[in-house]
Amino acid sequence: MTKRLLIVDDDPQITSALARGLALHGYEAQTENRADLALAALLETSFDGAIVDVMLGADSGIALVRSARARNVTLPILMLSALSDVAHRAAGLEAGADDYVVKPFNFDELVARLRVQEVRAQAQRPEPARLLEHDRTLLGAGIALSLTEREYALLALLTQNAEIPLPRGEIFDRLWAAEGSGNENVVDVYIGYLRKKLAGHDFGFEIKTLRNKGFCLSGRAPHLETG
């Protein structure tokens, strides 16, 4: 499965070179050059990791990482910097970065460090939640969350497709079109309902919006128990 990364650097030559190099190792990269756009991407899109430069023009990569962690972004983050002194490395790690790579760096080492963090993140993931069909209940995080018939159907559809993004139109066609009424906006409404119910509970996954692609589950999808 292709891994998705966010690369944040204010130098387009660096982001382009990183994206090309990582593509050879099975990664699909999205690039951003501003901290605010990068934070929005981290909150709205499903990624397997991020590479963030310390200096982002007028912005701070360290502040970006700190803001992301404060908003419960848990994916592995590697920081890049030409600043090699202990104080800068410590600041990046204290902000929440998982590793700190000094420029210039060996590309194979960068990929190796990234994969180490991915393995660690995988090991720390909780056991999958359980999605029960018979009473439309999501079990996990020490609680049982009751779902409406439509909320269950939507979450089950996302679960069956794991991390594959489903376009809004496809979800509507599969869950609502047969009724002959409404429009695709109903999908956003029920995505909102589910997110509100999931908020504050760690079920091991979240519903992400992939720009121009649709919606998908990020993390460990629940185990769907039918019958």
ZATIKOL-305706 format. One record per residue: residue number from 1; residue in three letters; chain; x, y, z of N, C-alpha, C, O in turn. Coordinates in steps of 0.02 Angstrom, whole numbers, plus 50000, padded with zeros to 5 digits. Layout:
N
NUM|ALA|A|X|Y|Z|X|Y|Z|X|Y|Z|X|Y|Z
...
//
This chain:
227
1|MET|A|50042|49940|50000|50000|50000|50000|50044|50063|50000|50093|50067|50038
2|THR|A|50027|50110|49958|50065|50172|49954|50057|50212|50018|50001|50222|50042
3|LYS|A|50112|50236|50045|50111|50278|50104|50105|50351|50082|50135|50372|50033
4|ARG|A|50066|50390|50120|50056|50460|50104|50093|50504|50154|50086|50495|50215
5|LEU|A|50132|50551|50129|50171|50595|50171|50154|50668|50157|50133|50685|50101
6|LEU|A|50163|50710|50207|50159|50782|50199|50230|50809|50206|50264|50796|50256
7|ILE|A|50252|50847|50156|50319|50878|50158|50308|50953|50165|50273|50983|50125
8|VAL|A|50339|50983|50215|50330|51054|50229|50398|51089|50226|50441|51077|50269
9|ASP|A|50407|51132|50177|50470|51170|50169|50454|51230|50125|50414|51225|50078
10|ASP|A|50485|51286|50140|50471|51346|50100|50512|51350|50037|50505|51398|49998
11|ASP|A|50556|51301|50025|50597|51298|49964|50566|51248|49916|50569|51188|49930
12|PRO|A|50536|51270|49861|50504|51223|49815|50551|51173|49783|50531|51117|49765
13|GLN|A|50614|51190|49777|50663|51143|49749|50673|51084|49796|50681|51027|49775
14|ILE|A|50674|51099|49862|50683|51046|49911|50622|51001|49914|50628|50940|49913
15|THR|A|50562|51031|49916|50502|50990|49919|50494|50946|49857|50474|50888|49861
16|SER|A|50512|50975|49799|50507|50937|49737|50557|50878|49737|50539|50823|49717
17|ALA|A|50618|50891|49759|50669|50838|49760|50650|50784|49810|50658|50724|49795
18|LEU|A|50624|50804|49868|50603|50754|49917|50545|50712|49891|50545|50651|49898
19|ALA|A|50496|50745|49860|50438|50709|49834|50459|50658|49781|50435|50602|49780
20|ARG|A|50503|50679|49736|50527|50633|49684|50565|50574|49713|50555|50517|49694
21|GLY|A|50609|50589|49760|50649|50536|49790|50607|50488|49830|50617|50427|49827
22|LEU|A|50559|50514|49868|50517|50470|49909|50470|50428|49866|50451|50373|49886
23|ALA|A|50451|50454|49807|50409|50415|49762|50443|50350|49741|50410|50299|49729
24|LEU|A|50509|50352|49736|50547|50292|49718|50546|50240|49774|50561|50182|49762
25|HIS|A|50528|50262|49834|50525|50216|49891|50453|50200|49910|50440|50173|49964
26|GLY|A|50405|50215|49866|50336|50196|49878|50294|50246|49916|50242|50228|49944
27|TYR|A|50316|50309|49917|50279|50361|49953|50246|50409|49904|50274|50427|49852
28|GLU|A|50186|50430|49922|50151|50483|49885|50153|50545|49929|50130|50543|49986
29|ALA|A|50179|50600|49902|50189|50659|49944|50144|50717|49923|50133|50730|49864
30|GLN|A|50119|50752|49974|50087|50817|49965|50134|50868|49994|50163|50857|50047
31|THR|A|50143|50925|49961|50190|50975|49985|50154|51040|50003|50106|51060|49970
32|GLU|A|50178|51072|50055|50154|51137|50076|50214|51181|50095|50265|51155|50118
33|ASN|A|50207|51247|50084|50263|51291|50100|50247|51341|50155|50288|51384|50171
34|ARG|A|50187|51336|50184|50168|51381|50239|50141|51341|50298|50109|51289|50288
35|ALA|A|50155|51365|50358|50134|51329|50418|50058|51323|50424|50033|51270|50443
36|ASP|A|50022|51376|50407|49949|51373|50414|49918|51322|50366|49872|51286|50385
37|LEU|A|49943|51320|50305|49917|51272|50257|49936|51201|50276|49898|51154|50267
38|ALA|A|49996|51194|50303|50019|51127|50325|49976|51102|50383|49958|51043|50385
39|LEU|A|49961|51146|50431|49921|51125|50488|49851|51105|50465|49823|51056|50489
40|ALA|A|49822|51144|50419|49756|51127|50393|49757|51059|50359|49711|51019|50367
41|ALA|A|49810|51045|50322|49816|50981|50288|49821|50924|50338|49791|50871|50329
42|LEU|A|49860|50934|50392|49867|50882|50443|49801|50867|50478|49788|50810|50497
43|LEU|A|49760|50918|50486|49696|50909|50521|49642|50880|50476|49595|50848|50501
44|GLU|A|49648|50891|50410|49594|50872|50365|49608|50811|50323|49562|50781|50294
45|THR|A|49671|50791|50318|49691|50740|50270|49727|50683|50305|49760|50692|50356
46|SER|A|49719|50623|50278|49751|50564|50306|49822|50556|50279|49832|50547|50219
47|PHE|A|49871|50559|50324|49941|50548|50307|49970|50493|50351|49945|50479|50405
48|ASP|A|50023|50462|50326|50059|50412|50365|50119|50442|50401|50149|50411|50445
49|GLY|A|50138|50503|50383|50194|50536|50415|50204|50605|50385|50172|50623|50335
50|ALA|A|50248|50644|50416|50262|50712|50392|50336|50727|50399|50369|50704|50446
51|ILE|A|50362|50766|50352|50431|50791|50355|50426|50867|50356|50400|50897|50309
52|VAL|A|50451|50898|50409|50442|50970|50419|50509|51004|50428|50550|50984|50470
53|ASP|A|50522|51056|50388|50583|51095|50396|50575|51142|50456|50520|51167|50469
54|VAL|A|50629|51154|50491|50627|51198|50549|50611|51270|50529|50571|51304|50561
55|MET|A|50643|51293|50475|50633|51362|50452|50586|51364|50393|50600|51335|50341
56|LEU|A|50529|51398|50401|50479|51403|50348|50468|51477|50331|50413|51503|50336
57|GLY|A|50521|51509|50309|50516|51580|50295|50502|51618|50360|50541|51616|50407
58|ALA|A|50445|51653|50361|50426|51690|50421|50395|51645|50473|50384|51666|50530
59|ASP|A|50380|51583|50455|50348|51536|50501|50400|51491|50534|50459|51490|50515
60|SER|A|50378|51455|50585|50422|51410|50622|50396|51339|50616|50338|51325|50633
61|GLY|A|50439|51294|50592|50420|51224|50589|50409|51195|50658|50366|51151|50667
62|ILE|A|50447|51218|50707|50439|51194|50775|50371|51213|50802|50337|51173|50834
63|ALA|A|50350|51276|50790|50284|51297|50812|50229|51257|50777|50178|51242|50807
64|LEU|A|50240|51241|50713|50191|51200|50677|50184|51132|50709|50128|51108|50719
65|VAL|A|50239|51100|50726|50236|51034|50757|50201|51038|50825|50160|50996|50841
66|ARG|A|50218|51089|50863|50186|51098|50929|50110|51106|50922|50071|51077|50960
67|SER|A|50089|51146|50872|50018|51157|50861|49983|51093|50839|49927|51078|50860
68|ALA|A|50017|51054|50796|49988|50991|50773|49979|50942|50831|49926|50910|50836
69|ARG|A|50029|50937|50873|50023|50891|50930|49969|50914|50979|49934|50872|51008
70|ALA|A|49961|50979|50987|49910|51006|51032|49840|50989|51006|49792|50987|51045
71|ARG|A|49834|50977|50941|49770|50960|50910|49764|50885|50897|49725|50863|50855
72|ASN|A|49803|50846|50934|49799|50773|50933|49819|50741|50867|49795|50688|50849
73|VAL|A|49864|50774|50829|49894|50743|50770|49949|50697|50794|49998|50719|50823
74|THR|A|49940|50632|50783|49985|50582|50813|50033|50548|50764|50074|50507|50784
75|LEU|A|50028|50564|50700|50070|50531|50650|50144|50547|50661|50160|50597|50692
76|PRO|A|50190|50504|50637|50261|50517|50644|50282|50581|50608|50262|50593|50551
77|ILE|A|50322|50623|50642|50347|50685|50612|50423|50687|50618|50451|50680|50672
78|LEU|A|50456|50696|50561|50528|50706|50558|50541|50779|50543|50509|50808|50499
79|MET|A|50589|50809|50578|50607|50878|50564|50673|50880|50527|50718|50841|50542
80|LEU|A|50678|50926|50479|50739|50937|50441|50766|51006|50459|50727|51053|50468
81|SER|A|50832|51013|50463|50861|51079|50476|50935|51079|50461|50969|51029|50468
82|ALA|A|50959|51138|50440|51031|51148|50433|51061|51166|50500|51123|51171|50507
83|LEU|A|51018|51176|50551|51041|51194|50618|51055|51130|50657|51009|51092|50671
84|SER|A|51118|51118|50673|51137|51054|50701|51153|51056|50776|51168|51004|50805
85|ASP|A|51150|51115|50807|51170|51117|50877|51118|51082|50921|51060|51074|50901
86|VAL|A|51139|51063|50980|51097|51024|51025|51033|51061|51044|50980|51031|51049
87|ALA|A|51038|51127|51054|50980|51166|51075|50924|51162|51024|50865|51155|51042
88|HIS|A|50941|51168|50959|50889|51165|50907|50860|51095|50901|50799|51087|50893
89|ARG|A|50902|51044|50906|50876|50976|50903|50829|50962|50962|50776|50931|50954
90|ALA|A|50849|50985|51020|50808|50975|51080|50741|51011|51073|50689|50984|51094
91|ALA|A|50742|51072|51045|50680|51110|51037|50632|51074|50991|50572|51072|51005
92|GLY|A|50658|51046|50937|50614|51009|50891|50584|50947|50923|50525|50934|50913
93|LEU|A|50624|50910|50960|50599|50849|50993|50550|50866|51048|50501|50831|51058
94|GLU|A|50564|50919|51086|50519|50939|51140|50452|50963|51113|50401|50958|51146
95|ALA|A|50452|50990|51052|50390|51013|51021|50346|50955|51000|50286|50963|50989
96|GLY|A|50376|50896|50994|50337|50837|50976|50361|50799|50915|50330|50750|50895
97|ALA|A|50417|50821|50886|50445|50784|50829|50471|50716|50853|50494|50710|50909
98|ASP|A|50467|50666|50810|50491|50599|50827|50565|50590|50811|50598|50548|50840
99|ASP|A|50590|50631|50765|50661|50626|50746|50682|50693|50716|50640|50733|50696
100|TYR|A|50747|50704|50712|50775|50767|50688|50833|50750|50643|50882|50720|50665
101|VAL|A|50829|50770|50580|50880|50753|50531|50914|50818|50508|50881|50865|50488
102|VAL|A|50980|50818|50511|51019|50878|50495|51038|50878|50421|51061|50827|50394
103|LYS|A|51028|50935|50388|51050|50943|50318|51125|50958|50317|51151|50989|50363
104|PRO|A|51159|50937|50264|51136|50890|50211|51132|50820|50240|51168|50802|50287
105|PHE|A|51088|50780|50212|51078|50713|50239|51082|50661|50183|51074|50678|50124
106|ASN|A|51093|50600|50203|51092|50543|50156|51019|50522|50147|50984|50510|50196
107|PHE|A|50997|50518|50085|50926|50504|50072|50905|50436|50099|50850|50429|50126
108|ASP|A|50948|50386|50091|50931|50319|50116|50923|50320|50192|50880|50285|50219
109|GLU|A|50963|50361|50226|50956|50366|50299|50890|50399|50317|50857|50379|50365
110|LEU|A|50870|50450|50279|50806|50483|50291|50749|50433|50286|50705|50431|50329
111|VAL|A|50749|50393|50233|50696|50343|50224|50697|50292|50280|50644|50272|50305
112|ALA|A|50757|50271|50300|50763|50222|50355|50735|50250|50420|50700|50215|50456
113|ARG|A|50750|50313|50434|50725|50344|50495|50648|50350|50492|50614|50341|50542
114|LEU|A|50623|50366|50434|50551|50372|50425|50517|50305|50438|50465|50302|50471
115|ARG|A|50545|50253|50412|50515|50186|50419|50519|50162|50492|50474|50127|50515
116|VAL|A|50572|50179|50527|50576|50161|50597|50519|50193|50636|50488|50160|50679
117|GLN|A|50504|50255|50622|50450|50289|50656|50382|50260|50638|50337|50257|50679
118|GLU|A|50374|50238|50575|50312|50207|50554|50300|50142|50593|50244|50128|50614
119|VAL|A|50353|50102|50601|50347|50039|50639|50328|50053|50711|50286|50019|50740
120|ARG|A|50359|50104|50741|50344|50121|50810|50271|50144|50817|50236|50124|50864
121|ALA|A|50248|50184|50769|50179|50208|50771|50130|50150|50764|50079|50149|50798
122|GLN|A|50147|50102|50721|50104|50044|50711|50099|50003|50775|50045|49979|50793
123|ALA|A|50155|49996|50810|50157|49955|50871|50116|49988|50927|50091|49953|50971
124|GLN|A|50111|50054|50925|50075|50090|50978|50001|50096|50966|49964|50120|51009
125|ARG|A|49978|50075|50907|49907|50080|50892|49867|50033|50936|49888|49977|50950
126|PRO|A|49809|50055|50959|49767|50012|51001|49736|49956|50961|49735|49957|50899
127|GLU|A|49710|49906|50996|49674|49852|50963|49614|49882|50927|49584|49931|50951
128|PRO|A|49596|49854|50870|49540|49884|50832|49475|49882|50871|49461|49835|50909
129|ALA|A|49434|49934|50861|49368|49935|50890|49324|49884|50854|49345|49856|50803
130|ARG|A|49265|49872|50879|49218|49825|50848|49155|49862|50829|49126|49899|50869
131|LEU|A|49133|49852|50767|49072|49882|50742|49021|49827|50733|49027|49785|50688
132|LEU|A|48969|49827|50776|48920|49772|50778|48858|49791|50738|48828|49843|50748
133|GLU|A|48840|49746|50692|48783|49759|50649|48717|49751|50685|48670|49790|50675
134|HIS|A|48712|49701|50729|48646|49682|50756|48615|49737|50799|48553|49744|50801
135|ASP|A|48656|49776|50833|48627|49831|50873|48658|49899|50856|48650|49947|50893
136|ARG|A|48693|49902|50800|48723|49964|50775|48764|49999|50830|48751|50056|50848
137|THR|A|48813|49961|50856|48854|49986|50911|48928|49984|50893|48951|49935|50862
138|LEU|A|48965|50036|50911|49037|50038|50904|49067|50027|50973|49056|50067|51018
139|LEU|A|49105|49972|50981|49136|49955|51045|49210|49970|51043|49245|49951|50996
140|GLY|A|49235|50003|51095|49306|50019|51100|49315|50077|51146|49267|50110|51166
141|ALA|A|49378|50091|51163|49394|50147|51207|49357|50142|51273|49345|50192|51306
142|GLY|A|49338|50080|51291|49304|50069|51355|49230|50090|51355|49200|50092|51408
143|ILE|A|49202|50104|51296|49132|50124|51294|49096|50089|51236|49128|50060|51192
144|ALA|A|49030|50093|51239|48988|50068|51184|48951|50128|51156|48912|50161|51191
145|LEU|A|48963|50143|51092|48934|50203|51060|48877|50181|51015|48887|50144|50967
146|SER|A|48817|50204|51031|48758|50186|50991|48754|50231|50929|48765|50291|50933
147|LEU|A|48738|50201|50872|48733|50236|50809|48662|50230|50781|48628|50180|50793
148|THR|A|48641|50280|50744|48578|50274|50708|48588|50227|50649|48644|50209|50632
149|GLU|A|48532|50207|50618|48537|50162|50561|48581|50192|50506|48622|50157|50476
150|ARG|A|48572|50257|50491|48610|50288|50437|48683|50299|50457|48727|50291|50416
151|GLU|A|48695|50317|50520|48764|50325|50543|48802|50259|50539|48860|50257|50518
152|TYR|A|48767|50205|50559|48799|50139|50555|48815|50122|50482|48871|50099|50467
153|ALA|A|48768|50132|50437|48778|50115|50367|48838|50154|50338|48877|50126|50299
154|LEU|A|48844|50217|50356|48899|50258|50331|48965|50234|50359|49014|50227|50321
155|LEU|A|48968|50221|50424|49031|50198|50454|49049|50129|50429|49108|50114|50419
156|ALA|A|49000|50085|50419|49014|50019|50392|49042|50023|50322|49088|49986|50305
157|LEU|A|49015|50068|50281|49040|50076|50213|49113|50100|50213|49154|50075|50176
158|LEU|A|49128|50149|50256|49197|50173|50262|49243|50118|50288|49300|50112|50266
159|THR|A|49217|50078|50335|49257|50023|50363|49273|49971|50310|49329|49946|50307
160|GLN|A|49225|49954|50270|49234|49903|50218|49286|49925|50166|49317|49883|50133
161|ASN|A|49295|49990|50159|49344|50015|50110|49409|50039|50143|49452|50067|50110
162|ALA|A|49414|50027|50209|49475|50043|50247|49502|50112|50230|49466|50161|50239
163|GLU|A|49563|50117|50205|49593|50183|50192|49585|50206|50120|49620|50251|50098
164|ILE|A|49539|50176|50084|49525|50196|50015|49475|50254|50016|49419|50245|50042
165|PRO|A|49493|50312|49990|49445|50368|49991|49385|50356|49947|49391|50333|49890
166|LEU|A|49326|50371|49975|49264|50363|49937|49237|50433|49921|49226|50473|49966
167|PRO|A|49227|50448|49856|49199|50513|49837|49129|50523|49866|49092|50475|49877
168|ARG|A|49112|50585|49878|49047|50603|49905|48990|50574|49863|48942|50546|49889
169|GLY|A|48998|50580|49796|48946|50555|49751|48936|50481|49756|48879|50457|49753
170|GLU|A|48990|50443|49764|48984|50371|49770|48950|50351|49835|48908|50306|49836
171|ILE|A|48966|50385|49890|48933|50371|49953|48858|50385|49948|48817|50345|49970
172|PHE|A|48842|50442|49918|48771|50459|49909|48735|50407|49868|48680|50386|49886
173|ASP|A|48765|50386|49813|48733|50337|49769|48720|50271|49806|48669|50238|49795
174|ARG|A|48766|50252|49849|48761|50187|49882|48715|50188|49943|48687|50136|49961
175|LEU|A|48707|50246|49974|48668|50248|50036|48603|50287|50032|48556|50275|50070
176|TRP|A|48599|50335|49984|48541|50379|49983|48504|50382|49916|48444|50396|49915
177|ALA|A|48538|50369|49861|48508|50380|49795|48444|50340|49784|48398|50364|49751
178|ALA|A|48440|50280|49812|48381|50238|49801|48318|50269|49829|48263|50250|49809
179|GLU|A|48325|50317|49876|48266|50348|49904|48235|50399|49857|48177|50419|49865
180|GLY|A|48274|50419|49806|48247|50465|49755|48239|50536|49779|48202|50575|49747
181|SER|A|48272|50555|49833|48266|50623|49857|48332|50644|49889|48377|50603|49900
182|GLY|A|48337|50709|49905|48396|50735|49937|48452|50749|49887|48442|50741|49827
183|ASN|A|48510|50771|49912|48567|50783|49870|48630|50762|49907|48626|50739|49964
184|GLU|A|48687|50769|49875|48750|50744|49903|48770|50778|49968|48812|50751|50004
185|ASN|A|48742|50836|49983|48760|50870|50045|48742|50830|50107|48770|50841|50160
186|VAL|A|48695|50783|50099|48676|50742|50156|48735|50700|50180|48739|50682|50239
187|VAL|A|48781|50685|50135|48841|50647|50155|48882|50687|50205|48904|50660|50256
188|ASP|A|48893|50751|50191|48931|50794|50236|48896|50799|50304|48928|50800|50356
189|VAL|A|48830|50802|50303|48792|50808|50365|48804|50746|50409|48817|50754|50469
190|TYR|A|48802|50687|50380|48810|50626|50420|48883|50613|50438|48897|50582|50489
191|ILE|A|48929|50636|50396|49000|50633|50416|49009|50676|50478|49045|50657|50525
192|GLY|A|48977|50734|50479|48980|50778|50538|48950|50745|50599|48977|50751|50654
193|TYR|A|48894|50711|50591|48863|50676|50648|48911|50624|50677|48919|50620|50738
194|LEU|A|48942|50585|50633|48988|50533|50656|49048|50563|50691|49068|50540|50745
195|ARG|A|49077|50615|50662|49135|50647|50693|49118|50674|50762|49159|50670|50808
196|LYS|A|49059|50702|50770|49039|50729|50835|49032|50673|50886|49052|50682|50944
197|LYS|A|49006|50615|50865|48999|50559|50912|49067|50529|50930|49078|50507|50986
198|LEU|A|49113|50529|50881|49179|50499|50893|49224|50545|50934|49271|50522|50966
199|ALA|A|49210|50610|50933|49252|50659|50966|49260|50643|51041|49211|50628|51075
200|GLY|A|49321|50648|51065|49334|50637|51136|49345|50564|51154|49359|50549|51212
201|HIS|A|49340|50518|51105|49351|50447|51117|49406|50421|51071|49408|50440|51012
202|ASP|A|49449|50380|51097|49503|50352|51056|49485|50282|51032|49499|50232|51065
203|PHE|A|49452|50279|50975|49434|50215|50945|49488|50188|50899|49480|50135|50870
204|GLY|A|49543|50225|50893|49599|50202|50851|49593|50223|50779|49636|50205|50738
205|PHE|A|49542|50262|50762|49535|50286|50693|49498|50353|50695|49469|50372|50745
206|GLU|A|49500|50387|50639|49462|50449|50631|49441|50454|50558|49470|50422|50514
207|ILE|A|49390|50495|50545|49366|50505|50477|49403|50565|50447|49399|50620|50474
208|LYS|A|49437|50553|50393|49476|50606|50362|49444|50627|50296|49411|50587|50262
209|THR|A|49455|50689|50278|49435|50715|50212|49497|50721|50169|49544|50756|50187
210|LEU|A|49498|50687|50113|49554|50691|50067|49535|50739|50011|49486|50729|49976
211|ARG|A|49573|50791|50005|49558|50845|49957|49547|50817|49886|49590|50784|49858
212|ASN|A|49489|50832|49859|49471|50812|49791|49464|50736|49782|49460|50712|49725
213|LYS|A|49463|50699|49837|49458|50626|49832|49398|50598|49870|49367|50550|49847
214|GLY|A|49383|50626|49927|49326|50601|49965|49343|50590|50038|49383|50626|50067
215|PHE|A|49310|50540|50068|49317|50526|50139|49345|50456|50150|49332|50410|50110
216|CYS|A|49383|50448|50204|49409|50381|50220|49424|50378|50294|49427|50429|50328
217|LEU|A|49435|50317|50319|49457|50308|50388|49533|50309|50390|49566|50278|50349
218|SER|A|49559|50344|50439|49631|50347|50451|49645|50313|50517|49613|50329|50568
219|GLY|A|49694|50268|50518|49709|50231|50579|49689|50159|50572|49686|50133|50516
220|ARG|A|49674|50126|50626|49654|50056|50625|49579|50051|50622|49543|50066|50670
221|ALA|A|49554|50031|50564|49482|50027|50553|49450|49977|50601|49482|49927|50619
222|PRO|A|49388|49989|50623|49356|49941|50668|49343|49875|50633|49338|49871|50572
223|HIS|A|49337|49823|50674|49321|49756|50648|49245|49753|50640|49208|49761|50688
224|LEU|A|49223|49741|50579|49151|49740|50564|49123|49670|50578|49144|49621|50547
225|GLU|A|49075|49667|50624|49044|49604|50643|48971|49604|50621|48930|49640|50649
226|THR|A|48956|49565|50571|48888|49564|50543|48850|49503|50568|48879|49455|50594
227|GLY|A|48784|49507|50560|48742|49451|50579|48717|49456|50650|48680|49412|50674
//
